[in-house]
């Protein structure tokens, strides 16, 4: 993978290049990236950069390149994830009782997964390998394998590189790696990619250089959706904004691009404020039949519209970057709820999304949320979104 294939993150790319160019690269990096921000793609691009033969040659001539060549044998192997000096570790599952799986047992699935979903999350990976209800894990047996592999000499490159995805799935077994991380063999590079550094063993955190990735900008995700997914500029803008600069979520919502979120939301608000309990029960029954991802995306869309309504309120109706349909709905929301009510609803929506992600019972959740919306909005009952 090339740096140019990683969405945004220009400052982080420049920082990594600078560390290499000035020989200040730590032997152990931790890329802390929110979901959908591109931690794994960046690790892949950096590992290819480190083994690229042209980068090594040009650096020796004080002519430091900005990108790997993507054509030398090392780059070709790195891009296909078959380079013998780049090792991958990720959470895996036991396929049968008594099994002691390691990442290498799943390498074919891993290569296919990354090629299809480079911005995928742990949930996507476990679904991809049909984990069902099993929890992914990086085991003590895996740690022993890491120690063994990195004790060997490199085959082709000057570096031996270990990319560990989701080190938060290391339990106390991670302590087996402490000595290796603190005193690695020469020219060994650890790249750990996490979404939550707080869940990583403190003993490991103290031994790595932490680089925190911001979320890509809305414009970066919009451009990526247009160029990579063939999305129209208007739809790309909405997807980038709704999904809080999370490229993975934007792609997932694209799968439901034909869903009429506004119509569904209008029906819900009218049931809450006008048509009463029978309509509310009917609406909850319908939304409960949809999958968790669809429910989550619907609530995210509602939250996005409320944020747009608040922006519109604060700008006194002067916003040029909103779609007309969204602007019209935001105006109606401002008539339906004052600022404090809108903020209270956003809080409730975020809590509900959190519970959906943890398999909350859909009917109970949406019945409770409907009741809370009624109590928040009841003082403005005369303003109905029709």
C-alpha positions in Angstrom: 0.0 0.0 0.0 1.1 3.5 -0.8 0.9 6.6 1.4 -1.2 8.2 -1.3 -3.8 5.4 -0.8 -4.3 6.4 2.9 -7.1 8.9 3.2 -5.8 12.2 4.7 -3.3 12.0 7.5 -0.8 14.2 5.7 0.8 15.5 8.9 1.3 11.9 10.2 2.8 10.7 6.9 5.2 13.7 6.9 6.1 12.9 10.5 6.9 9.3 9.8 9.0 10.2 6.7 10.9 12.8 8.8 11.6 10.2 11.5 13.2 7.9 9.0 15.0 10.6 7.1 16.7 12.0 10.2 17.3 8.6 11.8 15.0 9.2 14.7 12.7 6.3 14.2 11.9 4.4 17.4 12.0 0.6 17.2 8.5 0.4 18.5 5.6 2.6 17.3 2.0 2.7 18.5 -0.5 4.2 15.9 -3.5 5.1 18.0 -6.3 5.6 15.4 -10.1 5.9 15.9 -12.2 3.4 14.0 -12.3 4.4 10.3 -9.3 6.8 10.6 -6.9 4.5 8.7 -4.5 3.1 11.3 -4.0 -0.2 9.5 -3.7 1.3 6.0 -1.0 3.7 7.3 0.9 0.8 9.0 0.8 -1.1 5.7 2.0 1.9 3.7 4.8 2.6 6.2 6.0 -1.0 6.2 6.2 -1.0 2.4 8.0 2.3 2.6 10.6 0.8 5.0 11.4 -2.2 2.8 11.3 -0.3 -0.5 14.6 -0.7 -2.3 14.3 2.7 -4.0 13.8 4.4 -0.6 16.9 2.8 0.8 19.0 3.7 -2.3 17.8 7.3 -2.5 18.2 7.9 1.2 21.8 6.8 1.0 22.3 9.6 -1.7 20.6 12.2 0.6 17.7 12.4 -1.9 14.9 11.2 0.4 11.8 10.1 -1.5 8.2 10.9 -0.3 6.7 7.5 -1.5 7.8 3.9 -2.0 8.3 3.1 -5.7 5.6 0.3 -5.8 7.5 -1.5 -8.5 10.6 -3.0 -6.9 10.3 -6.7 -5.8 10.1 -5.7 -2.2 7.2 -3.3 -2.8 5.4 -5.8 -4.9 5.7 -8.4 -2.1 4.7 -5.9 0.6 1.6 -4.8 -1.4 0.5 -8.5 -1.6 1.4 -9.1 2.1 3.8 -11.9 1.2 7.1 -10.1 2.1 9.1 -12.6 4.2 10.3 -9.8 6.6 6.9 -8.3 7.3 4.9 -10.3 9.9 1.3 -9.7 10.8 -0.4 -10.4 14.2 -4.2 -9.9 14.8 -6.9 -11.4 17.0 -7.9 -14.9 16.0 -10.3 -17.6 17.3 -10.0 -21.3 18.1 -11.7 -23.4 15.4 -11.9 -26.5 17.6 -11.5 -27.4 21.2 -7.9 -27.5 22.4 -6.7 -25.6 19.4 -3.8 -23.0 19.8 -4.3 -20.8 16.9 -1.9 -18.1 15.7 -2.2 -15.4 13.1 -0.3 -17.4 10.5 -3.2 -19.9 10.5 -5.5 -17.2 9.2 -3.1 -15.5 6.8 -5.1 -16.3 3.6 -8.2 -14.9 5.2 -6.3 -11.9 6.5 -4.9 -11.0 3.0 -8.4 -11.2 1.5 -9.9 -9.2 4.3 -7.4 -6.4 4.0 -7.6 -6.3 0.3 -11.4 -5.9 0.5 -11.8 -3.9 3.7 -8.6 -2.0 4.5 -10.6 0.3 6.8 -12.4 -2.6 8.4 -12.9 -2.9 12.2 -12.5 -5.8 14.5 -16.2 -6.6 14.2 -15.8 -6.9 10.5 -12.8 -9.2 10.8 -14.5 -11.6 13.3 -17.5 -11.8 11.0 -15.2 -12.4 8.0 -13.7 -15.5 9.7 -17.1 -16.6 11.0 -16.3 -16.2 14.6 -20.0 -16.3 15.6 -20.0 -15.6 19.3 -16.3 -16.3 19.9 -14.1 -13.6 21.1 -10.9 -12.8 19.2 -7.6 -13.1 21.1 -3.9 -12.7 20.8 -2.6 -15.6 22.9 0.5 -16.5 24.9 1.2 -19.1 22.1 1.2 -16.2 19.6 3.6 -14.2 21.8 6.0 -17.2 21.8 5.8 -17.3 18.0 6.6 -13.6 17.8 9.7 -14.0 19.9 10.8 -16.9 17.7 10.2 -15.2 14.4 11.9 -11.9 15.3 15.0 -13.8 16.7 15.7 -14.9 13.1 17.7 -12.9 10.6 15.9 -10.9 8.0 15.6 -12.7 4.6 15.6 -9.8 2.1 15.1 -6.4 3.7 17.3 -4.5 6.1 14.4 -4.5 8.5 12.3 -7.1 10.2 8.8 -5.6 10.8 6.0 -6.8 13.0 2.6 -5.2 12.5 0.2 -6.0 15.3 -3.4 -5.0 14.8 -5.5 -4.5 17.9 -2.9 -5.0 20.7 -5.7 -4.3 23.2 -6.6 -8.0 22.6 -3.4 -9.0 24.3 -4.0 -10.0 27.9 -1.3 -10.3 30.5 0.3 -12.6 27.9 1.7 -9.5 26.4 4.3 -9.3 29.2 6.1 -12.1 27.3 7.0 -9.5 24.7 8.4 -6.9 27.0 12.0 -7.8 26.7 11.8 -8.2 23.0 10.2 -4.7 22.6 12.6 -3.1 25.0 15.8 -4.8 23.6 14.9 -6.0 20.1 17.4 -7.5 17.7 19.1 -5.0 15.4 16.9 -3.4 12.6 13.6 -4.7 14.1 10.6 -2.5 13.9 7.3 -3.0 15.8 4.2 -1.2 14.5 1.2 -1.6 16.8 -2.2 -0.3 15.6 -4.8 0.3 18.2 -8.2 2.0 18.5 -8.0 2.4 22.2 -4.6 2.8 23.9 -6.2 2.9 27.3 -6.9 -0.8 27.0 -3.3 -1.7 26.3 -1.0 -3.1 29.0 0.8 -0.2 30.7 4.1 -2.1 30.5 3.8 -2.1 26.7 2.7 1.5 26.5 5.8 2.6 28.4 8.0 1.0 25.7 6.5 2.5 22.6 6.4 5.8 20.8 2.8 6.8 20.5 1.5 8.5 17.4 -2.1 9.6 17.6 -4.0 9.8 14.3 -6.8 12.4 14.0 -10.0 11.5 12.1 -9.8 12.4 8.4 -11.5 15.6 7.5 -14.9 15.7 6.0 -13.4 16.9 2.7 -10.9 14.0 2.7 -13.6 11.4 3.2 -15.9 13.1 0.6 -13.1 13.0 -1.9 -12.3 9.3 -1.2 -16.0 8.3 -1.5 -16.2 10.1 -4.9 -13.0 8.6 -6.3 -13.1 5.1 -4.7 -16.8 4.3 -4.3 -18.2 6.3 -7.3 -20.5 8.3 -5.0 -22.0 11.6 -6.2 -20.5 14.7 -4.6 -23.7 15.5 -2.7 -24.2 12.0 -1.3 -20.5 11.9 -0.5 -20.8 15.1 1.5 -23.7 13.8 3.5 -22.1 10.5 4.2 -18.9 12.1 5.4 -20.7 14.5 7.7 -23.2 12.0 9.1 -20.6 9.4 10.0 -18.3 11.7 12.0 -15.4 11.4 9.6 -15.4 7.6 9.9 -14.7 6.1 6.5 -15.7 2.6 7.5 -19.1 3.8 8.7 -19.5 5.9 5.5 -19.0 2.8 3.4 -21.4 0.8 5.5 -24.1 3.4 5.3 -23.6 3.6 1.5 -24.9 0.0 1.4 -28.2 1.5 2.7 -28.1 4.5 0.5 -31.7 4.1 -0.8 -33.2 4.1 2.7 -35.5 7.0 3.3 -34.2 8.2 6.7 -36.0 11.4 6.6 -39.4 9.7 5.9 -38.7 7.3 8.8 -37.8 10.1 11.1 -40.8 12.2 10.1 -43.1 9.2 10.9 -41.5 8.7 14.3 -41.7 12.3 15.3 -45.3 12.5 14.3 -46.1 9.3 16.2 -44.4 10.8 19.3 -46.1 14.2 19.1 -49.3 13.7 17.2 -50.7 10.3 16.4 -50.1 8.7 19.8 -49.3 5.3 21.4 -50.8 3.0 18.7 -48.7 4.7 16.0 -45.6 4.6 18.3 -46.0 0.8 18.9 -46.4 0.3 15.1 -43.3 2.3 14.3 -41.2 0.5 17.0 -42.3 -2.8 15.6 -41.1 -1.8 12.1 -37.7 -0.4 13.2 -37.1 -3.4 15.4 -37.2 -5.7 12.3 -34.2 -3.9 10.7 -30.7 -5.0 11.7 -28.5 -3.4 14.3 -26.4 -1.6 11.7 -29.4 -0.1 10.1 -30.9 1.0 13.5 -27.5 2.6 14.4 -27.2 4.4 11.1 -30.8 5.8 11.5 -30.0 7.2 14.9 -26.7 8.6 13.6 -28.6 10.3 10.8 -31.1 11.8 13.3 -28.1 13.1 15.4 -26.6 14.6 12.2 -29.8 16.5 11.4 -30.0 17.8 15.0 -26.4 19.1 14.7 -27.3 20.7 11.4 -30.3 22.3 13.1 -28.2 23.7 15.9 -25.7 25.1 13.4 -28.5 26.7 11.4 -29.9 28.2 14.6 -26.5 29.6 15.6 -25.9 31.1 12.2 -29.4 32.6 12.2 -30.5 30.6 9.1 -27.4 31.5 7.0 -25.7 28.2 6.0 -24.6 27.6 2.4 -23.1 24.1 2.7 -26.3 22.3 3.5 -28.5 20.3 1.1 -31.9 21.9 0.6 -33.7 18.8 1.9 -31.6 18.8 5.0 -32.0 22.5 5.5 -35.8 22.3 5.2 -35.9 19.5 7.8 -33.5 21.3 10.1 -35.8 24.4 10.1 -38.7 22.1 11.1 -36.6 20.6 13.9 -35.8 24.1 15.2 -39.6 24.8 15.3 -40.2 21.4 17.1 -37.4 21.7 19.7 -35.5 24.4 21.4 -31.7 24.3 21.9 -31.7 22.5 25.2 -34.2 19.9 24.0 -32.1 19.3 20.9 -29.0 18.8 23.0 -30.9 16.4 25.3 -32.0 14.4 22.3 -28.5 14.1 21.0 -27.4 12.8 24.3 -30.2 10.2 24.3 -29.3 9.1 20.7 -25.7 8.6 21.6 -26.6 6.5 24.6 -28.9 4.4 22.4 -26.2 3.9 19.8 -23.9 2.7 22.5 -26.5 0.1 23.7 -27.3 -1.0 20.1 -23.6 -1.8 19.7 -23.8 -4.0 22.8 -26.8 -6.0 21.5 -29.6 -4.2 23.4 -33.1 -5.6 22.9 -34.3 -3.4 20.0 -38.0 -3.2 20.9 -37.2 -2.3 24.5 -34.6 0.3 23.5 -36.8 2.1 20.9 -39.9 2.0 23.2 -37.8 3.6 26.0 -36.3 6.1 23.6 -39.7 7.0 22.2 -41.0 7.8 25.7 -37.9 9.9 26.5 -38.4 11.8 23.2 -42.1 12.5 24.2 -41.1 14.0 27.5 -38.3 16.1 25.9 -40.6 17.4 23.1 -44.0 17.6 24.8 -43.7 21.2 25.8 -43.5 22.0 22.1 -46.3 19.7 21.0 -47.8 22.2 18.7 -44.8 22.2 16.3 -45.1 18.8 14.5 -42.7 17.7 11.8 -45.2 16.8 9.0 
